[in-house]
Amino acid sequence: MDDEKFIDMCAVCKQGVTKTMMVYKRGRVFHERCFETKGDLFPPINHEAAKESARARIDLVQMKNLKVRTDTGLVED
Ligand SMILES: [Zn+2]
């Protein structure tokens, strides 16, 4: 039963992939067949770019927090 469990979305066809069908390549989950046919279209994930976007998200959160503090008058000039 567990083998039929939904694991993740296939990077190629965006359909659910179950454990029995999945291949994990280049940091993504694919159907075995999808990877064979279209896998070449997905280059390895660029870890530097992933880091950059994580940092951008953190900046955004910090900016939001700052805005909240400014709005409530807790930030002094
Ligand atoms: Zn697929």
N, CA, C, O and the ligand as a Tripos MOL2 file, in Angstrom:
@<TRIPOS>MOLECULE
protein
  309   307    78     0     0
PROTEIN
NO_CHARGES

@<TRIPOS>ATOM
      1 N           0.8250   -1.2080    0.0000 N.3       1 MET1
      2 CA          0.0000    0.0000    0.0000 C.3       1 MET1
      3 C           0.8630    1.2630    0.0000 C.2       1 MET1
      4 O           0.6020    2.2080   -0.7440 O.2       1 MET1
      5 N           1.8820    1.2610    0.8380 N.am      2 ASP2
      6 CA          2.7490    2.4430    0.9360 C.3       2 ASP2
      7 C           3.4400    2.7680   -0.3860 C.2       2 ASP2
      8 O           3.7690    3.9240   -0.6520 O.2       2 ASP2
      9 N           3.6570    1.7510   -1.2100 N.am      3 ASP3
     10 CA          4.3180    1.9880   -2.4840 C.3       3 ASP3
     11 C           3.4710    2.8530   -3.4000 C.2       3 ASP3
     12 O           3.9870    3.4660   -4.3350 O.2       3 ASP3
     13 N           2.1940    2.9050   -3.1390 N.am      4 GLU4
     14 CA          1.3170    3.7050   -3.9880 C.3       4 GLU4
     15 C           1.1520    5.1240   -3.4610 C.2       4 GLU4
     16 O           0.3820    5.9140   -4.0080 O.2       4 GLU4
     17 N           1.8610    5.4320   -2.4280 N.am      5 LYS5
     18 CA          1.7190    6.7390   -1.8160 C.3       5 LYS5
     19 C           2.2410    7.8490   -2.7200 C.2       5 LYS5
     20 O           3.2970    7.7270   -3.3420 O.2       5 LYS5
     21 N           1.4940    8.9040   -2.7730 N.am      6 PHE6
     22 CA          1.8940   10.0880   -3.5210 C.3       6 PHE6
     23 C           3.1560   10.6790   -2.8920 C.2       6 PHE6
     24 O           3.2170   10.9010   -1.6830 O.2       6 PHE6
     25 N           4.1450   10.9250   -3.7200 N.am      7 ILE7
     26 CA          5.4070   11.4580   -3.2120 C.3       7 ILE7
     27 C           5.5340   12.9480   -3.5030 C.2       7 ILE7
     28 O           5.7200   13.7670   -2.6030 O.2       7 ILE7
     29 N           5.4280   13.2740   -4.7880 N.am      8 ASP8
     30 CA          5.6520   14.6610   -5.1810 C.3       8 ASP8
     31 C           5.0940   14.8620   -6.5860 C.2       8 ASP8
     32 O           4.5450   13.9430   -7.1930 O.2       8 ASP8
     33 N           5.2470   16.0720   -7.0840 N.am      9 MET9
     34 CA          4.8020   16.4060   -8.4190 C.3       9 MET9
     35 C           5.9420   16.1330   -9.3950 C.2       9 MET9
     36 O           7.0950   16.4720   -9.1290 O.2       9 MET9
     37 N           5.6090   15.5230  -10.5150 N.am     10 CYS10
     38 CA          6.5950   15.2890  -11.5580 C.3      10 CYS10
     39 C           6.9880   16.6280  -12.1860 C.2      10 CYS10
     40 O           6.1230   17.4420  -12.5110 O.2      10 CYS10
     41 N           8.2910   16.8530  -12.3560 N.am     11 ALA11
     42 CA          8.7680   18.1340  -12.8940 C.3      11 ALA11
     43 C           8.3690   18.3030  -14.3590 C.2      11 ALA11
     44 O           8.2960   19.4310  -14.8480 O.2      11 ALA11
     45 N           8.1130   17.2170  -15.0560 N.am     12 VAL12
     46 CA          7.7820   17.3030  -16.4780 C.3      12 VAL12
     47 C           6.2920   17.4940  -16.6970 C.2      12 VAL12
     48 O           5.8810   18.4650  -17.3320 O.2      12 VAL12
     49 N           5.4750   16.5820  -16.1800 N.am     13 CYS13
     50 CA          4.0500   16.6070  -16.5260 C.3      13 CYS13
     51 C           3.1870   17.1850  -15.4030 C.2      13 CYS13
     52 O           1.9730   17.3130  -15.5580 O.2      13 CYS13
     53 N           3.8060   17.5330  -14.2760 N.am     14 LYS14
     54 CA          3.0920   18.1550  -13.1490 C.3      14 LYS14
     55 C           1.9910   17.2630  -12.5580 C.2      14 LYS14
     56 O           1.0630   17.7530  -11.9140 O.2      14 LYS14
     57 N           2.1050   15.9690  -12.7840 N.am     15 GLN15
     58 CA          1.1710   15.0340  -12.1730 C.3      15 GLN15
     59 C           1.8270   14.4050  -10.9530 C.2      15 GLN15
     60 O           3.0520   14.3880  -10.8260 O.2      15 GLN15
     61 N           1.0020   13.8950  -10.0690 N.am     16 GLY16
     62 CA          1.5280   13.2470   -8.8750 C.3      16 GLY16
     63 C           2.3610   12.0170   -9.2230 C.2      16 GLY16
     64 O           2.0250   11.2590  -10.1330 O.2      16 GLY16
     65 N           3.4410   11.8350   -8.4890 N.am     17 VAL17
     66 CA          4.3130   10.6880   -8.6900 C.3      17 VAL17
     67 C           4.2370    9.8140   -7.4420 C.2      17 VAL17
     68 O           4.3590   10.3060   -6.3200 O.2      17 VAL17
     69 N           4.0360    8.5240   -7.6460 N.am     18 THR18
     70 CA          4.0530    7.6120   -6.5020 C.3      18 THR18
     71 C           5.4200    6.9660   -6.3840 C.2      18 THR18
     72 O           6.2320    7.0060   -7.3080 O.2      18 THR18
     73 N           5.6500    6.3770   -5.2370 N.am     19 LYS19
     74 CA          6.9640    5.8150   -4.9290 C.3      19 LYS19
     75 C           7.4340    4.8060   -5.9770 C.2      19 LYS19
     76 O           8.6180    4.7510   -6.3080 O.2      19 LYS19
     77 N           6.5060    4.0180   -6.4890 N.am     20 THR20
     78 CA          6.8930    2.9800   -7.4500 C.3      20 THR20
     79 C           7.2750    3.5610   -8.8040 C.2      20 THR20
     80 O           8.0210    2.9390   -9.5590 O.2      20 THR20
     81 N           6.7690    4.7440   -9.1130 N.am     21 MET21
     82 CA          7.0260    5.3320  -10.4300 C.3      21 MET21
     83 C           8.1550    6.3440  -10.4190 C.2      21 MET21
     84 O           8.6660    6.7120  -11.4760 O.2      21 MET21
     85 N           8.5500    6.7950   -9.2480 N.am     22 MET22
     86 CA          9.4190    7.9660   -9.2000 C.3      22 MET22
     87 C          10.8900    7.6810   -9.4820 C.2      22 MET22
     88 O          11.4090    6.6120   -9.1620 O.2      22 MET22
     89 N          11.5370    8.6570  -10.0830 N.am     23 VAL23
     90 CA         12.9940    8.7130  -10.1000 C.3      23 VAL23
     91 C          13.3680   10.0940   -9.5770 C.2      23 VAL23
     92 O          12.7260   11.0930   -9.9020 O.2      23 VAL23
     93 N          14.4030   10.1310   -8.7730 N.am     24 TYR24
     94 CA         14.8510   11.4090   -8.2220 C.3      24 TYR24
     95 C          16.1720   11.7630   -8.8770 C.2      24 TYR24
     96 O          17.1990   11.1330   -8.6210 O.2      24 TYR24
     97 N          16.1320   12.7840   -9.7270 N.am     25 LYS25
     98 CA         17.3370   13.1940  -10.4590 C.3      25 LYS25
     99 C          17.4520   14.7040  -10.4250 C.2      25 LYS25
    100 O          16.4490   15.4170  -10.4560 O.2      25 LYS25
    101 N          18.6910   15.1890  -10.3600 N.am     26 ARG26
    102 CA         18.9450   16.6340  -10.4710 C.3      26 ARG26
    103 C          18.1080   17.4520   -9.4970 C.2      26 ARG26
    104 O          17.6890   18.5670   -9.8050 O.2      26 ARG26
    105 N          17.8730   16.8910   -8.3330 N.am     27 GLY27
    106 CA         17.1510   17.6300   -7.3140 C.3      27 GLY27
    107 C          15.6540   17.7300   -7.5600 C.2      27 GLY27
    108 O          14.9680   18.5270   -6.9200 O.2      27 GLY27
    109 N          15.1420   16.9200   -8.4910 N.am     28 ARG28
    110 CA         13.7150   16.9590   -8.7890 C.3      28 ARG28
    111 C          13.1550   15.5520   -8.8440 C.2      28 ARG28
    112 O          13.8880   14.5770   -9.0050 O.2      28 ARG28
    113 N          11.8480   15.4670   -8.7080 N.am     29 VAL29
    114 CA         11.1670   14.1790   -8.8260 C.3      29 VAL29
    115 C          10.5290   14.0690  -10.2150 C.2      29 VAL29
    116 O           9.8640   14.9930  -10.6840 O.2      29 VAL29
    117 N          10.7450   12.9310  -10.8550 N.am     30 PHE30
    118 CA         10.1610   12.6790  -12.1730 C.3      30 PHE30
    119 C           9.4810   11.3190  -12.1820 C.2      30 PHE30
    120 O           9.8000   10.4550  -11.3650 O.2      30 PHE30
    121 N           8.5350   11.1270  -13.1140 N.am     31 HIS31
    122 CA          8.1530    9.7800  -13.4930 C.3      31 HIS31
    123 C           9.3370    9.2020  -14.2560 C.2      31 HIS31
    124 O          10.0490    9.9250  -14.9550 O.2      31 HIS31
    125 N           9.5420    7.9040  -14.1200 N.am     32 GLU32
    126 CA         10.6620    7.2920  -14.8180 C.3      32 GLU32
    127 C          10.5840    7.5930  -16.3180 C.2      32 GLU32
    128 O          11.5820    7.9520  -16.9420 O.2      32 GLU32
    129 N           9.4030    7.4430  -16.8740 N.am     33 ARG33
    130 CA          9.2420    7.6510  -18.3110 C.3      33 ARG33
    131 C           9.4330    9.1130  -18.6970 C.2      33 ARG33
    132 O          10.0320    9.4140  -19.7300 O.2      33 ARG33
    133 N           8.9210   10.0250  -17.8630 N.am     34 CYS34
    134 CA          9.0870   11.4450  -18.1530 C.3      34 CYS34
    135 C          10.5540   11.8310  -18.1440 C.2      34 CYS34
    136 O          10.9980   12.6260  -18.9720 O.2      34 CYS34
    137 N          11.3070   11.2700  -17.2090 N.am     35 PHE35
    138 CA         12.7180   11.6220  -17.1640 C.3      35 PHE35
    139 C          13.4440   11.0980  -18.3950 C.2      35 PHE35
    140 O          14.3340   11.7590  -18.9300 O.2      35 PHE35
    141 N          13.0650    9.9270  -18.8320 N.am     36 GLU36
    142 CA         13.7050    9.3560  -20.0230 C.3      36 GLU36
    143 C          13.4430   10.2050  -21.2600 C.2      36 GLU36
    144 O          14.3250   10.3690  -22.1030 O.2      36 GLU36
    145 N          12.2420   10.7410  -21.3680 N.am     37 THR37
    146 CA         11.8900   11.4950  -22.5720 C.3      37 THR37
    147 C          12.2390   12.9820  -22.4710 C.2      37 THR37
    148 O          12.6800   13.5880  -23.4470 O.2      37 THR37
    149 N          12.0390   13.5670  -21.2820 N.am     38 LYS38
    150 CA         12.1840   15.0200  -21.1670 C.3      38 LYS38
    151 C          13.2160   15.4490  -20.1190 C.2      38 LYS38
    152 O          13.4290   16.6430  -19.9060 O.2      38 LYS38
    153 N          13.8370   14.4970  -19.4840 N.am     39 GLY39
    154 CA         14.7670   14.8150  -18.3990 C.3      39 GLY39
    155 C          15.8650   15.7840  -18.7970 C.2      39 GLY39
    156 O          16.3350   16.5750  -17.9790 O.2      39 GLY39
    157 N          16.2750   15.7180  -20.0660 N.am     40 ASP40
    158 CA         17.3560   16.5890  -20.5370 C.3      40 ASP40
    159 C          16.9810   18.0580  -20.5060 C.2      40 ASP40
    160 O          17.8570   18.9240  -20.5220 O.2      40 ASP40
    161 N          15.7020   18.3460  -20.4630 N.am     41 LEU41
    162 CA         15.2540   19.7420  -20.4370 C.3      41 LEU41
    163 C          15.4360   20.3770  -19.0650 C.2      41 LEU41
    164 O          15.2850   21.5880  -18.9020 O.2      41 LEU41
    165 N          15.7610   19.5430  -18.0850 N.am     42 PHE42
    166 CA         15.8860   20.0550  -16.7200 C.3      42 PHE42
    167 C          17.3300   19.9720  -16.2580 C.2      42 PHE42
    168 O          17.7930   18.9140  -15.8300 O.2      42 PHE42
    169 N          18.0380   21.0890  -16.3450 N.am     43 PRO43
    170 CA         19.4260   21.0850  -15.9020 C.3      43 PRO43
    171 C          19.4850   20.9160  -14.3910 C.2      43 PRO43
    172 O          18.4990   21.1570  -13.6950 O.2      43 PRO43
    173 N          20.6480   20.5000  -13.8840 N.am     44 PRO44
    174 CA         20.7710   20.3740  -12.4350 C.3      44 PRO44
    175 C          20.4330   21.6900  -11.7500 C.2      44 PRO44
    176 O          20.7490   22.7620  -12.2650 O.2      44 PRO44
    177 N          19.8020   21.6110  -10.6120 N.am     45 ILE45
    178 CA         19.4530   22.8170   -9.8710 C.3      45 ILE45
    179 C          20.7190   23.5560   -9.4590 C.2      45 ILE45
    180 O          21.6570   22.9740   -8.9150 O.2      45 ILE45
    181 N          20.7150   24.8420   -9.7320 N.am     46 ASN46
    182 CA         21.8470   25.6920   -9.3900 C.3      46 ASN46
    183 C          21.7740   26.0640   -7.9100 C.2      46 ASN46
    184 O          20.8940   26.8140   -7.4890 O.2      46 ASN46
    185 N          22.7000   25.5360   -7.1400 N.am     47 HIS47
    186 CA         22.5900   25.7380   -5.6930 C.3      47 HIS47
    187 C          22.8390   27.1830   -5.2810 C.2      47 HIS47
    188 O          22.2870   27.6550   -4.2870 O.2      47 HIS47
    189 N          23.6660   27.8790   -6.0430 N.am     48 GLU48
    190 CA         23.8780   29.2980   -5.7420 C.3      48 GLU48
    191 C          22.5870   30.0880   -5.9170 C.2      48 GLU48
    192 O          22.2490   30.9340   -5.0890 O.2      48 GLU48
    193 N          21.8720   29.8060   -6.9960 N.am     49 ALA49
    194 CA         20.6110   30.4980   -7.2520 C.3      49 ALA49
    195 C          19.5880   30.1650   -6.1690 C.2      49 ALA49
    196 O          18.8250   31.0310   -5.7410 O.2      49 ALA49
    197 N          19.5760   28.9210   -5.7350 N.am     50 ALA50
    198 CA         18.6460   28.5180   -4.6760 C.3      50 ALA50
    199 C          18.9540   29.2780   -3.3950 C.2      50 ALA50
    200 O          18.0470   29.7110   -2.6830 O.2      50 ALA50
    201 N          20.2310   29.4330   -3.1120 N.am     51 LYS51
    202 CA         20.6440   30.1790   -1.9190 C.3      51 LYS51
    203 C          20.2050   31.6370   -2.0200 C.2      51 LYS51
    204 O          19.7010   32.2170   -1.0580 O.2      51 LYS51
    205 N          20.4070   32.2170   -3.2030 N.am     52 GLU52
    206 CA         20.0290   33.6150   -3.4140 C.3      52 GLU52
    207 C          18.5470   33.8320   -3.1580 C.2      52 GLU52
    208 O          18.1700   34.7970   -2.4940 O.2      52 GLU52
    209 N          17.7090   32.9540   -3.6720 N.am     53 SER53
    210 CA         16.2740   33.1550   -3.5160 C.3      53 SER53
    211 C          15.8650   32.9410   -2.0640 C.2      53 SER53
    212 O          14.9170   33.5680   -1.5910 O.2      53 SER53
    213 N          16.5630   32.0660   -1.3570 N.am     54 ALA54
    214 CA         16.2740   31.8890    0.0680 C.3      54 ALA54
    215 C          16.6060   33.1660    0.8150 C.2      54 ALA54
    216 O          15.8660   33.5870    1.7050 O.2      54 ALA54
    217 N          17.7230   33.7810    0.4480 N.am     55 ARG55
    218 CA         18.1230   35.0170    1.1070 C.3      55 ARG55
    219 C          17.1230   36.1440    0.8010 C.2      55 ARG55
    220 O          16.7890   36.9400    1.6780 O.2      55 ARG55
    221 N          16.6550   36.2010   -0.4420 N.am     56 ALA56
    222 CA         15.6790   37.2130   -0.8160 C.3      56 ALA56
    223 C          14.4080   37.0600    0.0020 C.2      56 ALA56
    224 O          13.8040   38.0540    0.4060 O.2      56 ALA56
    225 N          13.9960   35.8150    0.2510 N.am     57 ARG57
    226 CA         12.8060   35.5750    1.0650 C.3      57 ARG57
    227 C          13.0110   36.0750    2.4840 C.2      57 ARG57
    228 O          12.1120   36.6760    3.0730 O.2      57 ARG57
    229 N          14.1830   35.8280    3.0270 N.am     58 ILE58
    230 CA         14.4690   36.2670    4.3940 C.3      58 ILE58
    231 C          14.4380   37.7890    4.4800 C.2      58 ILE58
    232 O          13.8910   38.3540    5.4270 O.2      58 ILE58
    233 N          15.0360   38.4540    3.4740 N.am     59 ASP59
    234 CA         15.0070   39.9190    3.4390 C.3      59 ASP59
    235 C          13.5830   40.4420    3.4450 C.2      59 ASP59
    236 O          13.2620   41.4140    4.1300 O.2      59 ASP59
    237 N          12.7370   39.7810    2.6710 N.am     60 LEU60
    238 CA         11.3470   40.1910    2.5750 C.3      60 LEU60
    239 C          10.6570   40.0830    3.9310 C.2      60 LEU60
    240 O           9.9100   40.9790    4.3260 O.2      60 LEU60
    241 N          10.9020   39.0110    4.6260 N.am     61 VAL61
    242 CA         10.3040   38.8070    5.9480 C.3      61 VAL61
    243 C          10.7920   39.8790    6.9140 C.2      61 VAL61
    244 O          10.0150   40.4270    7.6960 O.2      61 VAL61
    245 N          12.0790   40.1670    6.8500 N.am     62 GLN62
    246 CA         12.6240   41.1770    7.7530 C.3      62 GLN62
    247 C          12.0490   42.5590    7.4560 C.2      62 GLN62
    248 O          11.7840   43.3460    8.3640 O.2      62 GLN62
    249 N          11.8630   42.8350    6.1750 N.am     63 MET63
    250 CA         11.2800   44.1140    5.7930 C.3      63 MET63
    251 C           9.8440   44.2310    6.3050 C.2      63 MET63
    252 O           9.4190   45.2840    6.7810 O.2      63 MET63
    253 N           9.1230   43.1400    6.1970 N.am     64 LYS64
    254 CA          7.7420   43.1320    6.6890 C.3      64 LYS64
    255 C           7.7080   43.3860    8.1900 C.2      64 LYS64
    256 O           6.8960   44.1690    8.6820 O.2      64 LYS64
    257 N           8.5930   42.7170    8.9020 N.am     65 ASN65
    258 CA          8.6430   42.8940   10.3550 C.3      65 ASN65
    259 C           8.9550   44.3290   10.7160 C.2      65 ASN65
    260 O           8.3840   44.8910   11.6510 O.2      65 ASN65
    261 N           9.8860   44.9250    9.9470 N.am     66 LEU66
    262 CA         10.2660   46.3060   10.1930 C.3      66 LEU66
    263 C           9.0820   47.2340    9.9670 C.2      66 LEU66
    264 O           8.8530   48.1830   10.7180 O.2      66 LEU66
    265 N           8.3340   46.9290    8.9020 N.am     67 LYS67
    266 CA          7.1800   47.7560    8.5710 C.3      67 LYS67
    267 C           6.1370   47.6840    9.7060 C.2      67 LYS67
    268 O           5.5550   48.6960   10.0950 O.2      67 LYS67
    269 N           5.9260   46.4960   10.2100 N.am     68 VAL68
    270 CA          4.9690   46.3330   11.3080 C.3      68 VAL68
    271 C           5.4080   47.1700   12.5000 C.2      68 VAL68
    272 O           4.6060   47.8680   13.1210 O.2      68 VAL68
    273 N           6.7130   47.0840   12.8080 N.am     69 ARG69
    274 CA          7.2140   47.8420   13.9550 C.3      69 ARG69
    275 C           7.0820   49.3570   13.7230 C.2      69 ARG69
    276 O           6.7540   50.1130   14.6380 O.2      69 ARG69
    277 N           7.3480   49.7830   12.4670 N.am     70 THR70
    278 CA          7.2300   51.1950   12.1520 C.3      70 THR70
    279 C           5.7760   51.6560   12.2980 C.2      70 THR70
    280 O           5.4970   52.7110   12.8660 O.2      70 THR70
    281 N           4.8730   50.8490   11.7780 N.am     71 ASP71
    282 CA          3.4640   51.2000   11.8280 C.3      71 ASP71
    283 C           2.9300   51.3050   13.2550 C.2      71 ASP71
    284 O           2.0380   52.1060   13.5360 O.2      71 ASP71
    285 N           3.4790   50.4980   14.1420 N.am     72 THR72
    286 CA          2.9820   50.5110   15.5100 C.3      72 THR72
    287 C           3.7830   51.4700   16.3890 C.2      72 THR72
    288 O           3.5520   51.5480   17.5960 O.2      72 THR72
    289 N           4.7410   52.2110   15.7730 N.am     73 GLY73
    290 CA          5.4800   53.2210   16.4970 C.3      73 GLY73
    291 C           6.5590   52.6770   17.4270 C.2      73 GLY73
    292 O           7.0040   53.3650   18.3450 O.2      73 GLY73
    293 N           6.9780   51.4240   17.1790 N.am     74 LEU74
    294 CA          7.9750   50.8520   18.0680 C.3      74 LEU74
    295 C           9.3960   51.1260   17.6120 C.2      74 LEU74
    296 O          10.3540   50.8400   18.3300 O.2      74 LEU74
    297 N           9.5290   51.6870   16.4070 N.am     75 VAL75
    298 CA         10.8540   52.0160   15.9060 C.3      75 VAL75
    299 C          11.1040   53.5050   16.1190 C.2      75 VAL75
    300 O          10.3440   54.3450   15.6370 O.2      75 VAL75
    301 N          12.1570   53.8190   16.8330 N.am     76 GLU76
    302 CA         12.4720   55.2270   17.0690 C.3      76 GLU76
    303 C          13.5040   55.7070   16.0960 C.2      76 GLU76
    304 O          14.4100   54.9520   15.7430 O.2      76 GLU76
    305 N          13.4040   56.9080   15.6590 N.am     77 ASP77
    306 CA         14.3700   57.4680   14.7190 C.3      77 ASP77
    307 C          15.6240   57.8960   15.4600 C.2      77 ASP77
    308 O          16.5650   58.3960   14.8430 O.2      77 ASP77
    309 ZN          5.6040   12.8570  -15.3210 Zn       78 ZN78
@<TRIPOS>BOND
     1     1     2 1
     2     2     3 1
     3     3     4 2
     4     3     5 am
     5     5     6 1
     6     6     7 1
     7     7     8 2
     8     7     9 am
     9     9    10 1
    10    10    11 1
    11    11    12 2
    12    11    13 am
    13    13    14 1
    14    14    15 1
    15    15    16 2
    16    15    17 am
    17    17    18 1
    18    18    19 1
    19    19    20 2
    20    19    21 am
    21    21    22 1
    22    22    23 1
    23    23    24 2
    24    23    25 am
    25    25    26 1
    26    26    27 1
    27    27    28 2
    28    27    29 am
    29    29    30 1
    30    30    31 1
    31    31    32 2
    32    31    33 am
    33    33    34 1
    34    34    35 1
    35    35    36 2
    36    35    37 am
    37    37    38 1
    38    38    39 1
    39    39    40 2
    40    39    41 am
    41    41    42 1
    42    42    43 1
    43    43    44 2
    44    43    45 am
    45    45    46 1
    46    46    47 1
    47    47    48 2
    48    47    49 am
    49    49    50 1
    50    50    51 1
    51    51    52 2
    52    51    53 am
    53    53    54 1
    54    54    55 1
    55    55    56 2
    56    55    57 am
    57    57    58 1
    58    58    59 1
    59    59    60 2
    60    59    61 am
    61    61    62 1
    62    62    63 1
    63    63    64 2
    64    63    65 am
    65    65    66 1
    66    66    67 1
    67    67    68 2
    68    67    69 am
    69    69    70 1
    70    70    71 1
    71    71    72 2
    72    71    73 am
    73    73    74 1
    74    74    75 1
    75    75    76 2
    76    75    77 am
    77    77    78 1
    78    78    79 1
    79    79    80 2
    80    79    81 am
    81    81    82 1
    82    82    83 1
    83    83    84 2
    84    83    85 am
    85    85    86 1
    86    86    87 1
    87    87    88 2
    88    87    89 am
    89    89    90 1
    90    90    91 1
    91    91    92 2
    92    91    93 am
    93    93    94 1
    94    94    95 1
    95    95    96 2
    96    95    97 am
    97    97    98 1
    98    98    99 1
    99    99   100 2
   100    99   101 am
   101   101   102 1
   102   102   103 1
   103   103   104 2
   104   103   105 am
   105   105   106 1
   106   106   107 1
   107   107   108 2
   108   107   109 am
   109   109   110 1
   110   110   111 1
   111   111   112 2
   112   111   113 am
   113   113   114 1
   114   114   115 1
   115   115   116 2
   116   115   117 am
   117   117   118 1
   118   118   119 1
   119   119   120 2
   120   119   121 am
   121   121   122 1
   122   122   123 1
   123   123   124 2
   124   123   125 am
   125   125   126 1
   126   126   127 1
   127   127   128 2
   128   127   129 am
   129   129   130 1
   130   130   131 1
   131   131   132 2
   132   131   133 am
   133   133   134 1
   134   134   135 1
   135   135   136 2
   136   135   137 am
   137   137   138 1
   138   138   139 1
   139   139   140 2
   140   139   141 am
   141   141   142 1
   142   142   143 1
   143   143   144 2
   144   143   145 am
   145   145   146 1
   146   146   147 1
   147   147   148 2
   148   147   149 am
   149   149   150 1
   150   150   151 1
   151   151   152 2
   152   151   153 am
   153   153   154 1
   154   154   155 1
   155   155   156 2
   156   155   157 am
   157   157   158 1
   158   158   159 1
   159   159   160 2
   160   159   161 am
   161   161   162 1
   162   162   163 1
   163   163   164 2
   164   163   165 am
   165   165   166 1
   166   166   167 1
   167   167   168 2
   168   167   169 am
   169   169   170 1
   170   170   171 1
   171   171   172 2
   172   171   173 am
   173   173   174 1
   174   174   175 1
   175   175   176 2
   176   175   177 am
   177   177   178 1
   178   178   179 1
   179   179   180 2
   180   179   181 am
   181   181   182 1
   182   182   183 1
   183   183   184 2
   184   183   185 am
   185   185   186 1
   186   186   187 1
   187   187   188 2
   188   187   189 am
   189   189   190 1
   190   190   191 1
   191   191   192 2
   192   191   193 am
   193   193   194 1
   194   194   195 1
   195   195   196 2
   196   195   197 am
   197   197   198 1
   198   198   199 1
   199   199   200 2
   200   199   201 am
   201   201   202 1
   202   202   203 1
   203   203   204 2
   204   203   205 am
   205   205   206 1
   206   206   207 1
   207   207   208 2
   208   207   209 am
   209   209   210 1
   210   210   211 1
   211   211   212 2
   212   211   213 am
   213   213   214 1
   214   214   215 1
   215   215   216 2
   216   215   217 am
   217   217   218 1
   218   218   219 1
   219   219   220 2
   220   219   221 am
   221   221   222 1
   222   222   223 1
   223   223   224 2
   224   223   225 am
   225   225   226 1
   226   226   227 1
   227   227   228 2
   228   227   229 am
   229   229   230 1
   230   230   231 1
   231   231   232 2
   232   231   233 am
   233   233   234 1
   234   234   235 1
   235   235   236 2
   236   235   237 am
   237   237   238 1
   238   238   239 1
   239   239   240 2
   240   239   241 am
   241   241   242 1
   242   242   243 1
   243   243   244 2
   244   243   245 am
   245   245   246 1
   246   246   247 1
   247   247   248 2
   248   247   249 am
   249   249   250 1
   250   250   251 1
   251   251   252 2
   252   251   253 am
   253   253   254 1
   254   254   255 1
   255   255   256 2
   256   255   257 am
   257   257   258 1
   258   258   259 1
   259   259   260 2
   260   259   261 am
   261   261   262 1
   262   262   263 1
   263   263   264 2
   264   263   265 am
   265   265   266 1
   266   266   267 1
   267   267   268 2
   268   267   269 am
   269   269   270 1
   270   270   271 1
   271   271   272 2
   272   271   273 am
   273   273   274 1
   274   274   275 1
   275   275   276 2
   276   275   277 am
   277   277   278 1
   278   278   279 1
   279   279   280 2
   280   279   281 am
   281   281   282 1
   282   282   283 1
   283   283   284 2
   284   283   285 am
   285   285   286 1
   286   286   287 1
   287   287   288 2
   288   287   289 am
   289   289   290 1
   290   290   291 1
   291   291   292 2
   292   291   293 am
   293   293   294 1
   294   294   295 1
   295   295   296 2
   296   295   297 am
   297   297   298 1
   298   298   299 1
   299   299   300 2
   300   299   301 am
   301   301   302 1
   302   302   303 1
   303   303   304 2
   304   303   305 am
   305   305   306 1
   306   306   307 1
   307   307   308 2
@<TRIPOS>SUBSTRUCTURE
     1 MET1         2 RESIDUE 1 A MET
     2 ASP2         6 RESIDUE 1 A ASP
     3 ASP3        10 RESIDUE 1 A ASP
     4 GLU4        14 RESIDUE 1 A GLU
     5 LYS5        18 RESIDUE 1 A LYS
     6 PHE6        22 RESIDUE 1 A PHE
     7 ILE7        26 RESIDUE 1 A ILE
     8 ASP8        30 RESIDUE 1 A ASP
     9 MET9        34 RESIDUE 1 A MET
    10 CYS10       38 RESIDUE 1 A CYS
    11 ALA11       42 RESIDUE 1 A ALA
    12 VAL12       46 RESIDUE 1 A VAL
    13 CYS13       50 RESIDUE 1 A CYS
    14 LYS14       54 RESIDUE 1 A LYS
    15 GLN15       58 RESIDUE 1 A GLN
    16 GLY16       62 RESIDUE 1 A GLY
    17 VAL17       66 RESIDUE 1 A VAL
    18 THR18       70 RESIDUE 1 A THR
    19 LYS19       74 RESIDUE 1 A LYS
    20 THR20       78 RESIDUE 1 A THR
    21 MET21       82 RESIDUE 1 A MET
    22 MET22       86 RESIDUE 1 A MET
    23 VAL23       90 RESIDUE 1 A VAL
    24 TYR24       94 RESIDUE 1 A TYR
    25 LYS25       98 RESIDUE 1 A LYS
    26 ARG26      102 RESIDUE 1 A ARG
    27 GLY27      106 RESIDUE 1 A GLY
    28 ARG28      110 RESIDUE 1 A ARG
    29 VAL29      114 RESIDUE 1 A VAL
    30 PHE30      118 RESIDUE 1 A PHE
    31 HIS31      122 RESIDUE 1 A HIS
    32 GLU32      126 RESIDUE 1 A GLU
    33 ARG33      130 RESIDUE 1 A ARG
    34 CYS34      134 RESIDUE 1 A CYS
    35 PHE35      138 RESIDUE 1 A PHE
    36 GLU36      142 RESIDUE 1 A GLU
    37 THR37      146 RESIDUE 1 A THR
    38 LYS38      150 RESIDUE 1 A LYS
    39 GLY39      154 RESIDUE 1 A GLY
    40 ASP40      158 RESIDUE 1 A ASP
    41 LEU41      162 RESIDUE 1 A LEU
    42 PHE42      166 RESIDUE 1 A PHE
    43 PRO43      170 RESIDUE 1 A PRO
    44 PRO44      174 RESIDUE 1 A PRO
    45 ILE45      178 RESIDUE 1 A ILE
    46 ASN46      182 RESIDUE 1 A ASN
    47 HIS47      186 RESIDUE 1 A HIS
    48 GLU48      190 RESIDUE 1 A GLU
    49 ALA49      194 RESIDUE 1 A ALA
    50 ALA50      198 RESIDUE 1 A ALA
    51 LYS51      202 RESIDUE 1 A LYS
    52 GLU52      206 RESIDUE 1 A GLU
    53 SER53      210 RESIDUE 1 A SER
    54 ALA54      214 RESIDUE 1 A ALA
    55 ARG55      218 RESIDUE 1 A ARG
    56 ALA56      222 RESIDUE 1 A ALA
    57 ARG57      226 RESIDUE 1 A ARG
    58 ILE58      230 RESIDUE 1 A ILE
    59 ASP59      234 RESIDUE 1 A ASP
    60 LEU60      238 RESIDUE 1 A LEU
    61 VAL61      242 RESIDUE 1 A VAL
    62 GLN62      246 RESIDUE 1 A GLN
    63 MET63      250 RESIDUE 1 A MET
    64 LYS64      254 RESIDUE 1 A LYS
    65 ASN65      258 RESIDUE 1 A ASN
    66 LEU66      262 RESIDUE 1 A LEU
    67 LYS67      266 RESIDUE 1 A LYS
    68 VAL68      270 RESIDUE 1 A VAL
    69 ARG69      274 RESIDUE 1 A ARG
    70 THR70      278 RESIDUE 1 A THR
    71 ASP71      282 RESIDUE 1 A ASP
    72 THR72      286 RESIDUE 1 A THR
    73 GLY73      290 RESIDUE 1 A GLY
    74 LEU74      294 RESIDUE 1 A LEU
    75 VAL75      298 RESIDUE 1 A VAL
    76 GLU76      302 RESIDUE 1 A GLU
    77 ASP77      306 RESIDUE 1 A ASP
    78 ZN78       309 GROUP 0 **** ****
